[in-house]
Amino acid sequence: MNLYQKLIHTLEYKFSQFSLRGKISFVLISSVSIVCGLGMLASYISTRYLIVNYTHELLNSKAELGQRELEIRLSAEIQSATEFSNNFITANALADTQESELYLAPFLKNQKHVFAGTGFTVADYRGRSIASNLSYKPYYGNSLTYAAMMKSGMAQVRIQENDRHEKSLVIALPVEYRLTNQVEGGVVLEIPLKSMLLDNTKDNFHWLVDDTGALIAGKQPHSGDVIVSSAHAVSLPFGNVQLKYFLARDRAAALQKNDALLFGYLSIALAAIAGLLVFARFSARYISGPLEYLSKIAHEITSSGRPQSRINIESKDEYGALAEAFNTMFARLSDVYEDLEARVKARTSELENARNLLHEAVGSTTHGFCIFDQQDRLLVFNEAYR
C-alpha cells in the first residue's frame, strides 16, 4: 500500500468515526471551503491578469506621449539650429573673426535649449570651433559626423562620444556661403543623451536604445521586476539614426492593489467560513436531530422489547413520513402483542384447567396410580401410590 492509499484509508477511517452531525458539518464546510477557495483563486488570477494588461496599455499610452514629446523637443532644437545654419550672417561670420565675436558668440551663449547641457557650436571647414556656448572649444576635425556633412553637403546625425567621453546625439548642419554655394563650415548641435530623459522615479522607469538594442540613455531595470511597454520609435527629421523609447512600471507597485484585493478576498473567505461553521452546525442539527430522535426510540424498543411511545415529528417532509410509518408500525405491533398476550393467557387458563382435572382424576382412583414422562420422571401420583 503506497502513501496515497494509506492517506485515503486513514481519512476514510477518521470520517467513519464521526457522528452523523459531524459528517454533515464536515461535508458542508469542506465543499463550501473548496468552492470559496477556487473562486477566490480564480478572482485573484483574473484580477492580476487584468491589472497587468491595464498597466501595459496605460504604459503604451504614456510611452506614446513621451515619444511624441521627445520628438517635438528634438524637432524644436533641430529647427532652431537649421534656421541658424541657413542665416547668411552665420556664413559671413565664418570668414570674419570680428563679426563672429560680435554676433555668433553672444547669440550662442544666450540661446536657450530644451535639453540641459546641449552644445551649440559653429565650426569652420576644418572642424575648428569659431564660436560655441560650451565652456571649452570643441574640435570636430576627427568627427565622422562632421566629416560626412562636409563631404555630402547635407545634414548628418549620429550617436557618438564627445570630448568628455559622454554619448551624445550629434547633429551637423552645413553652412553655405551664398555667393559660391560652397559649404564653408557647419553648425553642430550636440545633445547629451542622458539629458534627453528625466530621472527615473521609484516606480517608473524609461530609457532609450539604438537600432542594435544597446542602451544609450536612462536606466533599464531587470525585465522580471517591471511591466514594460512596447517599443516606440523616435523619428528624427533626417539621418539614419533610429531610437526606441521604452517606459516601465515597477511590477510590485502595479500589483500592490491586487495584493490588497487578495487580503480583502481572504478576509471575506474567513468571514464566510466562520458564518458557514455556524450555519453548518444548525443545519446539521436540523438534519440529524430527527434521525437522532428516531435512533433513541429504536434503542428504547430494543431495550424494552416492545414499543411504548409514539414518535412526535409533525413535519411534512420525509422525516414526517418516516415518523408516521413508524407510528403505524408501532400501533400494529402493539395490536399483535396484545393479541398474543390474550392468546397466551387463554391457553394458560386452558392448561391450568386440564391440569386440575388430571389431578382430580388421579386422586379419585383407589388403587395406586402414577404417570411418568418419556425420561422416566414422575409427574403425577395419588395417595394410594405412596
C-alpha positions in Angstrom: 0.0 0.0 0.0 1.5 3.3 -1.1 1.4 6.6 0.8 -1.6 7.8 -1.2 -3.6 4.7 -0.4 -2.6 4.9 3.3 -3.7 8.5 3.5 -7.1 7.7 1.8 -7.6 4.8 4.2 -6.8 6.9 7.2 -9.2 9.7 6.1 -11.9 7.2 5.5 -11.4 5.7 8.9 -11.4 9.1 10.6 -14.5 10.1 8.7 -16.3 6.9 9.7 -15.7 7.7 13.3 -17.7 11.0 13.1 -21.3 11.2 14.1 -23.9 11.9 11.5 -24.0 15.6 12.6 -20.2 15.7 12.4 -20.2 14.1 8.9 -22.8 16.6 7.6 -20.9 19.5 9.1 -17.6 18.3 7.6 -19.1 17.8 4.2 -20.7 21.2 4.2 -17.6 23.1 5.4 -15.3 21.2 3.1 -17.4 21.7 0.0 -18.0 25.3 0.6 -14.4 26.0 1.5 -13.2 24.4 -1.7 -15.7 26.4 -3.8 -14.8 29.6 -2.0 -11.0 28.8 -2.4 -11.3 28.1 -6.1 -13.5 31.2 -6.6 -11.0 33.4 -4.7 -8.1 31.9 -6.7 -9.9 32.4 -10.0 -10.7 36.0 -9.0 -7.2 36.7 -7.9 -5.7 35.3 -11.1 -8.2 37.2 -13.4 -7.7 40.4 -11.4 -3.9 40.1 -11.7 -4.2 39.4 -15.4 -6.5 42.5 -15.9 -4.2 44.7 -13.8 -1.1 43.7 -15.8 -2.9 44.2 -19.1 -4.3 47.5 -18.0 -0.9 48.7 -16.8 0.7 47.6 -20.1 -1.9 49.5 -22.1 -1.5 52.5 -19.8 2.3 52.4 -20.2 1.9 52.2 -24.0 -0.3 55.3 -23.9 2.1 57.2 -21.7 5.1 56.0 -23.7 3.5 57.3 -26.9 3.0 60.6 -25.3 6.7 60.6 -24.1 7.8 59.6 -27.6 5.9 62.5 -29.1 7.1 64.9 -26.5 10.7 63.8 -27.2 10.2 64.2 -31.0 8.8 67.7 -30.5 11.7 68.8 -28.3 14.2 67.4 -30.7 12.5 69.0 -33.7 12.5 72.3 -31.9 16.2 72.1 -31.2 17.0 70.9 -34.8 14.7 73.6 -36.3 16.4 76.3 -34.3 19.8 75.0 -35.4 18.7 74.7 -39.0 17.5 78.3 -39.1 20.7 79.4 -37.6 22.8 77.5 -40.2 20.8 78.9 -43.1 21.2 82.5 -41.8 23.6 84.5 -44.1 25.0 86.2 -41.1 26.3 82.9 -39.8 28.0 82.2 -43.2 29.6 85.7 -43.2 30.7 85.3 -39.6 32.7 82.2 -40.5 35.0 84.4 -42.6 35.1 87.3 -40.3 36.6 86.8 -36.9 35.4 90.1 -35.6 31.8 89.5 -36.7 31.9 86.1 -35.1 32.9 87.6 -31.8 30.3 90.4 -32.1 27.4 88.2 -33.3 27.9 84.5 -33.0 29.5 84.2 -29.6 26.8 86.3 -27.7 24.0 84.6 -29.6 25.2 81.1 -28.9 25.8 81.9 -25.2 22.3 83.3 -24.8 20.5 80.6 -26.8 18.0 78.6 -24.7 17.8 74.9 -25.2 15.2 72.4 -24.1 17.9 69.8 -23.2 20.3 70.6 -20.4 24.0 70.7 -21.4 23.3 71.0 -25.2 26.3 72.1 -27.1 25.7 74.7 -29.9 28.8 75.3 -31.9 29.8 76.9 -35.2 32.9 75.3 -36.8 34.9 76.1 -39.9 35.6 73.6 -42.7 38.4 72.0 -40.7 36.2 71.4 -37.7 37.8 74.1 -35.6 35.4 75.9 -33.3 34.6 79.5 -34.3 32.0 80.1 -31.6 30.3 77.9 -29.0 28.1 78.1 -26.0 30.3 75.5 -24.3 32.9 76.4 -21.7 35.6 74.8 -23.9 36.2 74.9 -27.6 35.3 71.6 -29.1 37.2 70.2 -32.1 35.3 68.3 -34.8 38.1 67.6 -37.2 38.1 63.9 -36.1 34.3 63.7 -36.0 32.8 61.2 -38.5 29.5 63.1 -38.4 31.1 66.4 -39.3 33.3 64.9 -42.0 30.3 63.2 -43.6 28.4 66.5 -43.5 31.3 68.4 -45.1 31.7 65.7 -47.8 28.0 65.4 -48.7 26.9 68.9 -48.0 23.9 67.5 -46.2 22.8 67.4 -42.6 24.1 64.4 -40.7 23.1 62.9 -37.4 24.9 60.2 -35.4 25.4 59.0 -31.8 29.0 59.3 -30.7 31.1 60.2 -27.8 32.2 63.8 -27.2 35.4 65.1 -25.9 34.3 64.3 -22.3 33.6 60.7 -23.3 29.8 61.1 -22.9 27.4 59.7 -25.5 25.6 62.5 -27.4 23.3 62.9 -30.3 25.5 64.9 -32.7 23.7 66.8 -35.5 25.9 68.5 -38.0 24.2 71.1 -40.3 26.1 72.6 -43.3 26.6 76.4 -43.6 26.9 77.5 -47.2 28.4 80.7 -48.5 25.7 82.1 -50.8 28.0 83.7 -53.3 29.8 80.4 -54.0 27.2 77.9 -52.7 30.1 76.1 -51.1 30.0 74.6 -47.7 32.3 76.8 -45.6 31.6 75.1 -42.2 28.8 73.8 -40.1 26.6 74.2 -37.1 27.0 71.3 -34.6 24.2 70.5 -32.2 25.4 68.2 -29.5 22.7 66.9 -27.2 23.8 64.7 -24.3 21.7 61.6 -24.3 21.4 61.5 -20.6 19.6 64.9 -20.6 17.0 63.7 -23.1 15.2 61.8 -20.4 14.2 62.8 -16.9 15.5 60.8 -14.0 13.7 57.5 -13.2 11.3 57.7 -10.3 10.9 55.0 -7.6 8.1 53.1 -9.5 8.5 54.3 -13.1 11.4 53.9 -15.5 12.2 55.0 -19.0 15.1 54.5 -21.4 16.3 54.8 -25.0 18.0 52.1 -27.1 19.6 52.4 -30.5 18.8 50.2 -33.6 21.0 47.5 -32.2 19.2 47.4 -28.9 22.0 48.9 -26.9 21.1 51.1 -24.0 22.0 54.8 -24.8 20.0 56.8 -22.2 18.2 56.1 -19.0 18.4 53.0 -16.8 16.9 49.7 -17.9 15.7 47.6 -14.9 15.5 43.9 -14.9 12.6 42.7 -17.0 11.2 40.4 -14.3 10.8 43.4 -11.9 8.8 45.7 -14.2 6.0 45.7 -16.6 7.4 47.1 -19.9 5.6 49.0 -22.6 6.1 48.2 -26.3 8.9 49.9 -28.2 8.1 53.4 -29.6 10.3 54.6 -32.4 11.5 58.2 -32.1 11.6 59.8 -35.5 14.2 62.4 -36.5 13.8 64.8 -39.4 16.8 63.3 -41.2 19.6 60.8 -40.8 19.5 57.0 -40.3 19.7 57.0 -36.5 16.8 55.0 -35.0 15.9 55.5 -31.4 13.4 53.4 -29.5 11.7 54.7 -26.3 10.5 52.4 -23.5 8.5 53.1 -20.4 8.1 50.6 -17.5 6.5 50.5 -14.1 7.6 48.5 -11.1 5.6 45.3 -11.0 5.3 45.2 -7.2 3.9 48.7 -7.2 1.5 47.9 -10.0 0.2 44.8 -8.2 0.1 46.4 -4.8 -3.7 47.0 -5.2 -4.1 43.4 -6.3 -2.4 42.3 -3.0 -4.8 44.5 -1.1 -7.6 42.9 -3.0 -6.2 39.4 -2.2 -6.3 40.4 1.5 -9.9 41.5 1.1 -10.7 38.2 -0.6 -9.1 36.3 2.3 -11.0 38.4 4.9 -14.2 37.7 3.1 -13.4 34.0 2.8 -12.6 33.7 6.5 -15.8 35.5 7.4 -17.7 33.2 5.1 -16.1 30.1 6.7 -16.9 31.5 10.1 -20.5 32.0 9.1 -20.5 28.6 7.4 -19.4 27.0 10.7 -22.5 28.4 12.4 -24.7 27.6 9.5 -23.3 24.0 9.3 -23.9 23.5 13.0 -27.5 24.5 12.9 -28.1 22.7 9.5 -26.5 19.5 10.8 -28.7 19.7 13.9 -31.8 20.3 11.8 -30.9 17.3 9.6 -29.6 14.9 12.1 -31.9 15.8 15.0 -34.9 13.8 13.8 -32.6 10.9 13.0 -31.1 11.0 16.5 -34.6 11.1 17.9 -35.6 8.0 15.8 -32.4 6.3 16.9 -33.3 7.0 20.6 -36.8 5.5 20.1 -35.3 2.4 18.4 -33.0 1.9 21.4 -35.9 2.1 23.8 -37.8 -0.5 21.8 -34.7 -2.7 21.7 -34.2 -2.5 25.5 -37.9 -2.9 26.4 -38.8 -5.5 23.7 -41.9 -3.6 22.6 -42.9 -0.1 21.5 -44.0 2.0 24.4 -44.2 5.5 22.9 -45.0 7.4 19.7 -42.7 9.4 17.6 -43.7 13.1 17.8 -42.5 14.6 14.4 -45.1 16.8 12.9 -43.1 18.0 9.8 -44.4 17.3 6.3 -41.1 16.2 4.8 -39.5 12.7 4.6 -38.9 12.7 8.4 -42.6 13.2 9.0 -43.5 10.4 6.6 -41.0 8.1 8.3 -42.3 9.0 11.7 -45.9 8.3 10.5 -44.8 4.9 9.1 -43.0 4.1 12.4 -46.1 5.1 14.4 -48.3 2.9 12.2 -45.8 0.0 12.6 -45.8 0.6 16.4 -49.6 0.5 16.5 -49.7 -2.7 14.6 -47.0 -4.3 16.7 -49.0 -3.2 19.8 -52.1 -4.9 18.5 -50.1 -8.0 17.7 -48.6 -8.0 21.2 -52.0 -7.6 22.8 -53.5 -10.4 20.7 -50.6 -12.7 21.5 -50.9 -11.9 25.2 -54.6 -12.7 25.1 -54.0 -16.0 23.4 -51.2 -16.9 25.8 -53.5 -16.0 28.7 -56.3 -18.1 27.3 -54.0 -21.0 26.6 -52.5 -20.9 30.1 -56.0 -20.9 31.6 -56.9 -24.0 29.5 -53.8 -25.8 30.6 -54.4 -25.0 34.2 -58.0 -26.4 33.9 -56.7 -29.5 32.2 -54.1 -30.0 34.9 -56.6 -29.6 37.7 -58.9 -32.2 36.1 -56.0 -34.6 35.7 -55.1 -34.2 39.4 -58.7 -34.8 40.4 -59.0 -37.9 38.2 -55.8 -39.4 39.5 -56.6 -38.5 43.1 -60.1 -40.2 42.9 -58.5 -43.6 41.9 -58.5 -46.1 44.8 -55.5 -48.0 43.5 -52.0 -46.7 43.4 -51.6 -44.6 40.2 -48.8 -42.6 38.7 -47.7 -41.0 35.4 -44.1 -40.8 34.1 -42.8 -38.8 31.2 -40.5 -40.1 28.4 -37.4 -39.5 30.6 -39.0 -41.6 33.4 -39.6 -38.6 35.5 -42.6 -38.8 37.9 -45.2 -36.3 37.0 -48.5 -37.2 38.9 -49.4 -39.8 41.5 -52.2 -40.4 44.1 -52.1 -41.1 47.8 -52.6 -44.9 47.3 -49.3 -44.9 45.2 -47.4 -43.7 48.2 
